[in-house]
């Protein structure tokens, strides 16, 4: 029975992944005043986990932030201020994590660019030293033959 339930859950997740992959190619609109359910949260995290292009991941993060802010407004409009404040605190933590992720990616990009530039300069220096060695060898060969 356990294996059957695990199988059903896995099939559900795999089916949502294909739907998610289709959703990432299309632009999605965010409905104002819509409740942000736990299922929405789970689906957003799955979308984020299976989004590998940096630009799309940033777009998805921004959409998640918008949805969460709209849910906060939805809760306030319903008069659930305490629940709204708890939700906003979680959103702030999530946004900080996203910002840290973005900063880390930017830092890694700068490091990669620096490494590429260093490698290019090292290649140029290697070429120069090879040419210098060849010139010296030719000069010595010319001296030996004289």
C-alpha positions as CSV (number, residue, x, y, z in Angstrom):
1,X,0.0,0.0,0.0
2,X,2.9,2.3,0.8
3,X,4.5,1.7,-2.5
4,X,1.3,2.4,-4.3
5,X,0.8,5.7,-2.5
6,X,4.4,6.7,-3.2
7,X,4.0,5.8,-6.8
8,X,0.9,8.0,-7.1
9,X,2.6,10.9,-5.5
10,X,5.6,10.5,-7.8
11,X,3.4,10.4,-10.8
12,X,1.6,13.5,-9.7
13,X,4.9,15.3,-9.2
14,X,6.2,14.2,-12.6
15,X,3.0,15.3,-14.3
16,X,3.3,18.7,-12.7
17,X,6.9,19.0,-13.9
18,X,5.8,18.7,-17.5
19,X,3.1,21.3,-16.9
20,X,5.6,23.5,-15.2
21,X,8.0,23.2,-18.1
22,X,5.2,24.4,-20.4
23,X,4.4,27.2,-18.1
24,X,7.9,28.6,-18.1
25,X,7.7,29.2,-21.8
26,X,4.5,31.2,-21.5
27,X,4.0,34.4,-19.6
28,X,1.7,34.0,-16.7
29,X,-0.4,36.8,-15.2
30,X,-0.8,37.2,-11.5
31,X,-4.4,37.7,-10.3
32,X,-4.9,40.5,-7.8
33,X,-6.4,39.5,-4.5
34,X,-5.9,35.8,-5.0
35,X,-5.1,33.7,-2.1
36,X,-1.6,32.1,-2.1
37,X,-2.3,28.6,-1.0
38,X,0.2,26.0,0.2
39,X,-0.2,24.2,-3.1
40,X,0.8,27.4,-4.9
41,X,3.9,27.7,-2.7
42,X,4.9,24.1,-3.3
43,X,4.4,24.5,-7.1
44,X,6.5,27.7,-7.1
45,X,9.3,25.9,-5.3
46,X,9.1,23.0,-7.8
47,X,9.2,25.5,-10.7
48,X,12.2,27.2,-9.1
49,X,14.0,23.9,-8.6
50,X,13.5,22.8,-12.2
51,X,14.3,26.2,-13.8
52,X,17.9,26.2,-14.9
53,X,18.3,29.3,-17.0
54,X,19.4,32.2,-14.8
55,X,17.1,34.8,-16.5
56,X,14.0,32.7,-16.2
57,X,14.9,31.9,-12.6
58,X,15.1,35.6,-11.7
59,X,11.8,36.2,-13.5
60,X,10.2,33.4,-11.5
61,X,11.6,34.8,-8.3
62,X,10.1,38.2,-9.1
63,X,6.7,36.6,-9.8
64,X,6.8,34.6,-6.5
65,X,7.5,37.9,-4.7
66,X,4.6,39.6,-6.4
67,X,2.2,36.7,-5.6
68,X,3.3,36.7,-2.0
69,X,2.8,40.5,-1.7
70,X,-0.7,40.2,-3.3
71,X,-1.6,37.5,-0.8
72,X,-0.5,39.8,2.0
73,X,-2.9,42.4,0.7
74,X,-5.6,39.8,0.3
75,X,-5.2,38.8,4.0
76,X,-5.2,42.4,5.2
77,X,-8.4,43.1,3.1
78,X,-10.0,40.1,4.8
79,X,-9.1,41.5,8.2
80,X,-6.6,38.8,9.1
81,X,-3.9,41.2,10.1
82,X,-2.1,38.8,12.5
83,X,-1.9,36.1,9.9
84,X,-0.9,38.7,7.3
85,X,2.0,39.9,9.4
86,X,3.3,36.3,9.9
87,X,3.0,35.7,6.2
88,X,4.9,39.0,5.5
89,X,7.7,38.0,7.9
90,X,8.1,34.7,6.0
91,X,8.1,36.6,2.7
92,X,10.8,39.0,4.0
93,X,12.9,36.0,4.9
94,X,12.3,34.4,1.5
95,X,13.1,37.7,-0.3
96,X,16.4,37.9,1.7
97,X,17.3,34.4,0.6
98,X,16.5,35.3,-3.0
99,X,18.6,38.5,-2.8
100,X,21.5,36.5,-1.3
101,X,21.2,34.0,-4.1
102,X,21.2,36.8,-6.7
103,X,24.2,38.4,-5.1
104,X,26.1,35.1,-4.9
105,X,25.3,34.4,-8.6
106,X,26.6,37.9,-9.5
107,X,29.7,37.4,-7.4
108,X,30.3,34.0,-9.1
109,X,29.9,35.7,-12.5
110,X,32.5,38.3,-11.6
111,X,34.9,35.6,-10.4
112,X,34.4,33.7,-13.7
113,X,35.0,36.8,-15.8
114,X,38.2,37.5,-13.7
115,X,39.4,34.0,-14.2
116,X,38.8,34.2,-18.0
117,X,40.8,37.5,-18.1
118,X,43.6,36.0,-16.1
119,X,43.7,32.9,-18.3
120,X,43.9,35.1,-21.4
121,X,46.7,37.2,-20.0
122,X,48.5,34.0,-18.9
123,X,48.1,32.6,-22.5
124,X,49.5,35.8,-23.9
125,X,52.5,35.6,-21.5
126,X,53.1,32.0,-22.4
127,X,53.1,32.8,-26.1
128,X,55.6,35.6,-25.5
129,X,57.9,33.4,-23.5
130,X,57.7,30.7,-26.2
131,X,58.6,33.2,-28.9
132,X,61.4,34.5,-26.8
133,X,62.8,30.9,-26.3
134,X,62.5,30.3,-30.0
135,X,64.4,33.5,-30.8
136,X,67.1,32.6,-28.3
137,X,67.4,29.1,-29.8
138,X,67.8,30.6,-33.3
139,X,70.4,33.1,-32.0
140,X,72.3,30.3,-30.4
141,X,72.1,28.1,-33.4
142,X,73.4,31.0,-35.5
143,X,76.3,31.5,-33.1
144,X,77.2,27.8,-33.2
145,X,77.2,27.6,-37.0
146,X,79.5,30.6,-37.3
